[in-house]
Amino acid sequence: MTENEDASRPYRHDGTDRRIHNVDARTLRSLAHPLRIRLLNTLREFGPATASKLGERLGESSGATSYHLRQLAEAGLVEDAPELGKGRERWWRAVHEGAMFESADFLAHTDPEVRGAIGVVMHEVATTHAQELNTWLGTMSEWPQEWRQSSDMSDFKVRLTPELARELSAKLHAVVESYRDAVPEGTEGSAVVRTHLHTFPRPSE
């Protein structure tokens, strides 16, 4: 996080929040690699790290993580954290806390490279969601009963128009955002909670 002068406020998903990166076609092409997405997600979730530490966490060589971190830096997604390094150690941090983009716009882009890039990014996001859910299912017995009771894995089916589907997503986003700063960091018994939202049409037959 590079902007922290107003860290108590929730995110604004209207394109004016400097902590949320609005992905353009150039950034999308730079991001469209599974390891780069994993590196960026790891820095956002766990904070600054060296290429070696990231390699150990992700099961990759430090050479590979170093190369892809430099590519992310060129795209303005990560940056050096020189105050953390000792000697020749190079630390990296994420520039933003999150990202937003309209996948439909990129899917309709005139450049086939951009259309291919959004496919890579969206499939990697879906893979990450599945991995996180599977990790929870595999480790939920290790968590206190209160957390096991508070978890949820539901799906719903409702008939909507495209306009109502978009409205539904916006309202659900607003509900999640209303909890953004409800619990201060370090509160006893608290944990980071991941909430996935998937909204998509299905054929009737």
Salt bridges, closest charged atoms under 4 A:
GLU3 OE1 - ARG18 NH1 3.60
GLU5 OE2 - ARG18 NH2 2.70
ASP6 OD2 - ARG9 NE 2.96
ASP17 OD2 - ARG9 NH1 3.07
ASP17 OD1 - ARG19 NE 3.87
GLU60 OE2 - ARG38 NH1 3.44
GLU79 OE2 - ARG93 NE 2.94
ASP80 OD1 - ARG90 NE 2.63
GLU83 OE2 - ARG93 NH1 2.51
GLU97 OE1 - ARG19 NH1 3.73
GLU102 OE2 - ARG166 NH2 2.81
ASP111 OD2 - ARG29 NH1 3.49
GLU132 OE1 - ARG194 NE 3.10
GLU132 OE1 - HIS196 NE2 2.77
GLU167 OE2 - LYS171 NZ 3.28
GLU177 OE2 - HIS13 NE2 3.94
GLU177 OE2 - ARG180 NH2 2.76
